[in-house]
Amino acid sequence: MSNQPTLISVDSVTKRYGSKEIIHNISFDVKKGEIVGFLGPNGAGKTTTMRMISGFTAPTSGKVVVAGHDMSHDNYAGAKKIGYLPEHPPLYEVLNVRRYLQFVSKVKRIKRSRVDSELDRVMTACRLEAVRDKEIYKLSKGYRQRVGLAQALLGDPDVLLLDEPTAGLDPGQIQETREVIRSFGQDHAVLLSTHILPEVTLICQRIAIINDGRILAVDSPEALQSASDRTNNVSIEVSGDSHKLEQAIRTINGVKDVKFSPNKHREMYFQVDCHVESRDGIESELAKIVTTHGALHSLSRQKPTLENVFLKYINDGTQPKETKL
């Protein structure tokens, strides 16, 4: 992957509307043959970044380069390299599916000799054969989303920008759409924006986590998961002298932080949250030290998952060092 050319480069990009800064000095890239998930809650800045990459709007500062074209100065040539599915697909509802895709082919200046084969290719890929002659306004939301994906695929662009591509789809359609994206990503650069964590873990080689217009992490799903030692948590219910118990727990190797919360209904009872390293045996050491200095009533371990890693980045605003693949 490291030898593949970079097809999307976002370098120190900031976007302001008036005095309000929406995107704060973000940087990441996407190489040929790579699918990168752009992950963040609603309002995090994903769509604004997509619009800058597509050339729809220009950054206030920094540079966006798509397939060698600076999108601030050469966005017409760069746009020819992009297939873009916005969050709300740009559909002409009075047209049927085939005529709409013919119209998009003309806008994209696809050679007339290629149009029929291109339409057959994208309609097959997006499972639209059964509705090819049906007016778009009569289609379900799932089919409309697939028509939007089909128009993005027309012309075999080098770069595919997908903003919430599975919104409104049923589970079967979501699986089909993932397969289309996965196959397209083998020879192209794909940036997939979503707020749904499983979406990116299943098909993406890297994940860029964004919140409040800031990139918090860029890494592979596996590397983010391995970094999740910070999210290991042991929850304990104890009773006794909280000061002595806390001092004793902090002597255990691998305990990184301890938080005591009093039980409002039972005097001298506490809920203890221990952030610990990921190693075997730490629960038994905690149980032993607690029973030595007080009484242990319950103990449970929260295993790290990519979901709570994501939530930790969002809640803490941490920014680890980026890892390139």
Residue pairs with C-beta under 8 A, 6 or more apart in sequence:
1 31
1 33
1 34
1 205
1 325
2 31
2 324
2 325
4 31
4 32
4 33
4 34
5 31
5 32
6 29
6 30
6 31
6 32
6 65
7 30
7 31
7 32
7 66
7 67
7 81
7 158
7 159
7 188
7 189
8 29
8 30
8 53
8 64
8 65
8 66
8 159
8 189
8 191
9 29
9 63
9 64
9 65
9 66
10 26
10 27
10 28
10 29
10 49
10 52
10 53
10 62
10 63
10 64
11 27
11 62
11 63
11 64
11 65
12 25
12 26
12 27
12 61
12 62
12 63
13 23
13 25
13 26
13 27
13 49
13 52
13 59
13 61
13 62
13 63
13 64
14 21
14 23
14 24
14 25
14 26
14 59
14 60
14 61
14 62
15 21
15 22
15 23
15 48
15 49
15 52
15 57
15 59
15 60
15 213
16 22
16 60
21 213
22 45
22 48
22 213
23 45
23 48
23 49
23 52
23 59
23 213
24 212
24 213
24 214
25 62
25 214
26 45
26 49
26 62
26 210
26 213
26 214
26 215
27 62
27 215
28 36
28 208
28 215
28 218
28 322
30 36
30 159
30 189
30 190
30 191
31 189
32 158
32 187
32 188
32 189
33 185
33 186
33 187
33 188
33 189
34 185
34 189
34 190
34 205
34 206
34 325
35 181
35 182
35 185
35 190
35 192
35 203
35 204
35 205
36 189
36 190
36 191
36 192
36 204
36 205
36 206
36 207
36 208
37 192
37 194
37 199
37 200
37 201
37 203
37 204
37 206
37 207
37 208
38 46
38 49
38 50
38 191
38 192
38 193
38 194
38 208
38 210
39 194
39 195
39 197
39 200
39 207
39 208
39 209
39 210
39 310
40 46
40 195
40 209
40 210
40 211
40 314
41 195
41 211
41 314
42 195
44 195
44 210
44 211
44 212
44 213
45 210
45 211
45 212
45 213
45 214
46 163
46 193
46 195
46 210
47 86
47 87
47 163
47 193
48 57
48 213
49 193
49 210
50 84
50 86
50 161
50 163
50 191
50 193
51 57
52 58
52 59
52 64
52 71
53 64
53 66
53 71
53 82
53 161
53 191
54 71
54 79
54 82
54 84
54 161
55 64
55 66
55 71
55 75
55 76
55 78
55 79
55 82
58 71
58 72
59 72
63 70
63 72
64 70
64 71
64 72
65 71
65 78
66 78
66 81
66 82
66 159
67 78
67 81
67 158
67 159
69 75
69 77
69 78
69 81
70 78
71 78
80 108
80 155
80 157
81 157
81 158
81 159
82 157
82 158
82 159
82 160
82 161
83 151
83 152
83 153
83 154
83 155
83 157
83 159
83 160
83 161
84 152
84 160
84 161
84 163
85 148
85 149
85 151
85 152
85 160
85 161
85 162
85 163
85 165
86 148
86 163
87 163
87 164
87 167
89 144
89 145
89 147
89 148
89 149
89 151
90 148
90 151
91 100
91 136
91 144
91 147
91 148
92 100
92 103
92 136
93 135
93 136
93 137
94 135
94 136
94 137
95 103
95 135
95 136
96 132
96 133
96 134
96 135
96 136
97 123
97 128
97 131
97 132
97 133
97 134
97 136
97 139
97 147
97 150
98 119
98 123
98 132
98 133
100 136
100 147
100 151
101 119
101 122
101 123
101 147
101 150
101 151
101 154
102 115
102 119
104 151
104 154
105 115
105 118
105 119
105 154
105 155
108 154
108 155
110 118
110 154
110 155
118 154
118 155
118 156
119 154
121 153
122 128
122 150
122 151
122 153
122 154
123 129
123 132
123 150
125 150
125 153
125 180
125 183
126 146
126 147
126 149
126 150
126 153
126 177
126 180
127 146
127 176
128 143
128 146
128 147
128 150
131 139
131 143
136 144
136 147
139 147
141 168
141 169
142 168
142 169
142 170
142 173
144 168
145 165
145 166
145 167
145 168
145 169
145 173
145 177
146 173
146 177
149 162
149 165
149 177
149 180
152 160
152 161
152 162
153 160
153 180
153 184
157 188
158 188
158 189
159 188
159 189
159 190
159 191
160 181
160 184
160 185
160 188
160 189
160 190
160 191
161 191
161 193
162 181
162 190
162 191
162 192
162 193
163 193
164 193
164 194
164 195
165 177
165 181
165 192
165 194
166 173
166 174
166 177
166 178
166 194
166 196
166 199
169 177
178 199
178 202
178 203
181 190
181 192
181 203
182 203
184 190
185 203
192 199
192 200
192 203
192 204
194 200
197 306
197 307
197 310
200 207
200 221
201 207
201 221
201 306
204 221
205 220
205 325
206 218
206 219
206 220
206 221
206 325
207 217
207 218
207 219
207 220
207 221
207 224
208 215
208 217
208 218
209 215
209 216
209 217
209 218
209 310
209 313
209 314
210 216
211 313
211 314
211 317
212 317
214 317
214 319
215 319
216 313
216 314
216 317
216 318
216 319
216 320
217 224
217 313
217 318
217 319
217 320
217 322
218 322
218 323
219 227
219 320
219 322
219 323
220 323
220 325
221 306
223 323
224 306
224 309
224 310
225 304
225 305
225 306
225 309
227 309
227 320
228 278
228 304
228 305
228 306
228 308
228 309
228 312
229 277
229 278
229 304
230 256
230 275
230 309
230 312
231 302
231 304
231 305
231 308
231 309
231 312
232 275
232 276
232 277
232 278
232 301
232 302
232 303
232 304
233 273
233 274
233 275
233 276
233 301
233 302
234 273
234 274
234 276
234 282
234 283
234 286
234 299
234 300
234 301
234 302
235 271
235 272
235 273
235 274
235 298
235 299
235 300
235 301
235 302
236 271
236 272
236 274
236 286
236 290
236 296
236 298
236 299
237 263
237 269
237 270
237 271
237 272
237 296
237 297
237 298
237 299
238 245
238 269
238 270
238 272
238 290
238 294
238 295
238 296
238 297
239 266
239 268
239 269
239 270
239 294
239 295
239 297
240 268
240 293
240 294
240 295
241 268
241 293
241 294
242 260
242 262
242 270
244 293
244 294
245 260
245 270
245 272
245 290
245 293
245 294
246 258
246 260
246 272
248 289
248 290
248 292
248 293
249 255
249 258
249 272
249 274
249 286
249 289
249 290
250 258
251 289
252 282
252 285
252 286
252 289
254 276
254 277
254 279
254 282
255 274
255 275
255 276
255 282
255 286
256 275
256 276
256 277
257 274
257 275
258 272
258 273
258 274
258 275
259 272
259 273
259 274
260 270
260 271
260 272
261 270
261 271
261 272
261 273
262 269
262 270
263 269
263 270
263 271
269 297
274 286
276 282
276 286
278 304
283 299
283 301
286 299
287 296
287 299
290 296
302 308
312 318
